[in-house]
Amino acid sequence: MSTIQESDRFTALPDDQALAATVVLRSKKHGISVEVVDDFDAARQAILARIPEGSSVMTNTSVTLQETGIADAINEGGRYESARNKMFALDFATQVQEMKAIGGQPDYALGSVHAITRDGTLVIASASGSQLASYAWGAANVIFVVGAQKLVPTVQAAHERIYQHSLKLEDARAYAAYGQHSSVGKILEIHQELPGRIHVVLIASRSASERPRPASSAASGLRQENP
């Protein structure tokens, strides 16, 4: 398979039939709700409409949260309590446990995933795992904003996307920015959840995060969950 074919495999938007298959996420079996929106503006509006003013919100590092303006609306808009701002006001050397508590137990955790299988499994990779605790259990509510190009047939295909696509992109960015390679330290698979806790906003148009971006915008590891 050529490099172009391999890239297309992981970045091509699904057809209408494959996109429609995401309705399985609404089933009682998974307990994960999903809505499909047309573009970034619609995604931002959909997510902000779900978060009550004054809620504590953690924006985990995500290119799509930046591209949609969601991160700025949460962290700079003044309507919400920014867990990220509160966390990074502390000293990592002496207050790391307090930082973990703030980032890991907000009212709302926002982020993205590396793949969604057609039967509804959410797959997220991380170097450190810093965001995974809130997704798995810590946050009262979780909202993922996800480009439709991340829809894959199976969990095996999701892992292939992580190692053959996402990691390659993030490794290049991390090395350019920090002189160090990236890695997959931990992978979280969410197969089922109590109804009402996790919501997915699926963007039908292609995310700009699939295109190369300056190395200075990259976070080390796979904490940027969008490639």
C-alpha positions as CSV (number, residue, x, y, z in Angstrom):
1,M,0.0,0.0,0.0
2,S,1.4,3.4,-0.9
3,T,1.9,6.2,1.5
4,I,-0.9,8.2,-0.1
5,Q,-3.3,5.2,0.1
6,E,-2.4,4.7,3.7
7,S,-3.0,8.3,4.5
8,D,-6.4,8.3,2.7
9,R,-7.4,5.2,4.7
10,F,-7.1,7.2,7.9
11,T,-8.2,10.6,6.8
12,A,-11.0,10.1,4.3
13,L,-14.5,11.0,5.4
14,P,-16.9,8.2,5.7
15,D,-19.8,7.7,3.3
16,D,-23.4,8.4,4.4
17,Q,-24.0,4.8,5.2
18,A,-21.0,4.6,7.5
19,L,-21.8,7.9,9.1
20,A,-25.3,6.7,9.8
21,A,-24.0,3.7,11.5
22,T,-22.9,5.9,14.4
23,V,-26.5,5.8,15.6
24,V,-25.5,2.7,17.5
25,L,-23.9,5.0,20.0
26,R,-27.4,6.0,21.0
27,S,-28.3,2.5,22.0
28,K,-28.9,1.5,25.6
29,K,-26.1,-1.1,25.1
30,H,-23.5,1.7,25.1
31,G,-25.2,4.5,26.9
32,I,-23.2,7.1,24.9
33,S,-25.2,9.8,23.0
34,V,-24.1,11.3,19.7
35,E,-25.1,14.1,17.4
36,V,-23.8,14.8,14.0
37,V,-23.1,18.4,13.0
38,D,-22.0,20.0,9.7
39,D,-19.1,22.1,10.7
40,F,-16.9,23.7,13.5
41,D,-19.4,26.5,14.3
42,A,-22.2,24.0,14.8
43,A,-19.9,21.9,17.0
44,R,-19.0,24.8,19.2
45,Q,-22.7,25.9,19.5
46,A,-23.8,22.3,20.3
47,I,-21.1,21.8,23.0
48,L,-21.5,25.2,24.8
49,A,-25.3,24.7,24.8
50,R,-24.8,21.6,26.9
51,I,-22.7,23.2,29.7
52,P,-24.4,25.3,32.4
53,E,-22.8,28.7,33.1
54,G,-20.5,28.5,36.1
55,S,-19.6,24.8,35.6
56,S,-16.0,23.7,36.1
57,V,-14.7,22.6,32.7
58,M,-11.4,21.0,31.8
59,T,-10.3,21.5,28.2
60,N,-7.9,18.7,27.5
61,T,-5.3,19.4,24.8
62,S,-7.1,19.0,21.5
63,V,-6.6,20.6,18.1
64,T,-10.3,20.5,17.4
65,L,-11.2,22.3,20.6
66,Q,-8.8,25.0,19.4
67,E,-10.1,25.1,15.8
68,T,-13.7,25.3,16.8
69,G,-13.1,28.1,19.3
70,I,-14.4,25.9,22.2
71,A,-11.1,26.1,24.2
72,D,-11.1,29.9,24.1
73,A,-14.8,30.1,24.9
74,I,-14.2,28.0,28.0
75,N,-10.8,29.3,29.2
76,E,-11.1,33.0,28.2
77,G,-14.8,33.7,28.0
78,G,-15.5,34.1,31.7
79,R,-18.8,32.1,31.7
80,Y,-17.2,29.0,33.1
81,E,-14.7,28.0,35.7
82,S,-11.7,26.9,33.7
83,A,-10.1,23.9,35.4
84,R,-7.1,24.2,33.0
85,N,-6.4,27.8,34.1
86,K,-6.8,26.8,37.7
87,M,-4.6,23.8,37.3
88,F,-1.7,25.5,35.6
89,A,-1.7,28.3,38.1
90,L,-0.2,25.7,40.5
91,D,3.4,24.6,40.8
92,F,4.0,21.2,39.1
93,A,7.0,20.5,41.3
94,T,5.2,20.9,44.6
95,Q,1.4,20.7,43.8
96,V,1.1,17.9,41.2
97,Q,-1.5,16.0,43.2
98,E,-3.7,19.1,43.5
99,M,-3.3,19.6,39.8
100,K,-4.4,16.0,39.1
101,A,-7.4,16.4,41.3
102,I,-8.5,19.6,39.5
103,G,-7.9,18.3,36.0
104,G,-9.3,14.8,36.8
105,Q,-12.6,15.7,38.5
106,P,-14.3,18.6,36.7
107,D,-18.0,19.0,36.1
108,Y,-17.2,18.7,32.4
109,A,-14.2,17.2,30.7
110,L,-13.8,18.2,27.0
111,G,-11.5,16.5,24.5
112,S,-11.4,14.2,21.5
113,V,-10.6,10.6,20.6
114,H,-8.3,9.0,18.1
115,A,-11.0,6.6,16.7
116,I,-14.6,5.5,17.0
117,T,-15.5,2.0,15.9
118,R,-18.8,1.5,14.1
119,D,-20.1,-0.5,17.0
120,G,-19.6,2.5,19.3
121,T,-16.3,1.9,21.1
122,L,-14.3,5.1,21.8
123,V,-10.5,4.7,21.6
124,I,-8.1,7.3,23.1
125,A,-4.3,7.0,23.2
126,S,-2.0,9.0,25.4
127,A,1.7,9.2,26.3
128,S,1.2,10.1,30.0
129,G,-2.5,9.3,30.5
130,S,-3.1,12.6,32.1
131,Q,-6.6,13.1,30.5
132,L,-7.7,9.5,30.7
133,A,-8.8,9.4,34.3
134,S,-11.4,12.1,33.8
135,Y,-12.7,10.4,30.7
136,A,-13.0,6.9,32.4
137,W,-14.4,8.0,35.7
138,G,-13.4,11.3,37.3
139,A,-15.4,13.9,35.4
140,A,-19.1,14.2,36.1
141,N,-19.7,14.7,32.4
142,V,-17.6,14.1,29.3
143,I,-18.0,15.7,25.8
144,F,-15.9,14.6,22.9
145,V,-15.8,16.6,19.7
146,V,-14.6,14.3,16.9
147,G,-14.0,14.5,13.1
148,A,-15.9,12.0,11.1
149,Q,-12.7,10.8,9.5
150,K,-12.0,9.0,12.8
151,L,-14.8,6.5,12.2
152,V,-13.2,3.0,11.8
153,P,-14.7,-0.5,11.4
154,T,-13.2,-2.3,14.4
155,V,-11.0,-1.8,17.5
156,Q,-8.1,-3.4,15.6
157,A,-8.5,-0.7,12.9
158,A,-8.6,1.9,15.7
159,H,-5.2,0.7,17.0
160,E,-3.8,0.7,13.5
161,R,-5.0,4.3,13.1
162,I,-3.2,5.2,16.3
163,Y,0.1,3.6,15.5
164,Q,0.2,4.0,11.7
165,H,-1.3,7.5,11.5
166,S,-1.7,9.5,14.7
167,L,1.6,8.5,16.4
168,K,3.6,9.2,13.2
169,L,2.2,12.8,13.0
170,E,2.6,13.5,16.7
171,D,6.1,12.0,16.8
172,A,7.2,14.3,14.0
173,R,5.7,17.4,15.7
174,A,7.0,16.5,19.2
175,Y,10.6,16.0,17.8
176,A,10.5,19.2,15.9
177,A,9.2,21.2,18.9
178,Y,11.0,19.5,21.7
179,G,13.7,17.3,20.3
180,Q,12.1,14.2,21.7
181,H,10.0,11.4,20.3
182,S,6.4,10.7,21.1
183,S,5.0,7.4,22.3
184,V,1.8,5.5,23.1
185,G,2.0,5.0,26.8
186,K,-1.7,4.1,27.5
187,I,-4.8,3.4,25.5
188,L,-8.3,3.8,26.9
189,E,-11.2,2.0,25.3
190,I,-14.7,3.0,26.3
191,H,-17.2,0.3,25.4
192,Q,-20.1,1.3,27.7
193,E,-21.2,4.1,30.0
194,L,-24.0,5.0,32.3
195,P,-26.5,6.9,30.1
196,G,-26.2,10.6,30.1
197,R,-22.5,10.9,31.1
198,I,-20.7,10.9,27.8
199,H,-21.8,12.8,24.7
200,V,-20.1,12.8,21.3
201,V,-20.4,15.6,18.8
202,L,-19.3,14.2,15.4
203,I,-18.2,16.8,12.8
204,A,-19.2,15.6,9.3
205,S,-16.7,17.9,7.5
206,R,-12.9,17.3,7.4
207,S,-11.0,18.7,10.4
208,A,-8.1,21.0,9.7
209,S,-6.1,18.9,12.3
210,E,-5.5,16.3,9.5
211,R,-3.3,18.9,7.8
212,P,0.3,19.6,8.9
213,R,0.5,22.4,11.5
214,P,3.5,24.3,12.9
215,A,5.6,22.3,15.4
216,S,5.2,25.0,18.0
217,S,1.5,24.0,18.4
218,A,2.2,20.4,19.2
219,A,2.1,18.9,22.7
220,S,4.5,16.2,23.6
221,G,3.2,12.7,23.4
222,L,-0.3,11.9,22.2
223,R,-2.1,14.4,24.4
224,Q,-3.3,16.3,21.3
225,E,-6.0,13.9,20.5
226,N,-7.0,15.0,17.0
227,P,-4.7,13.6,14.3
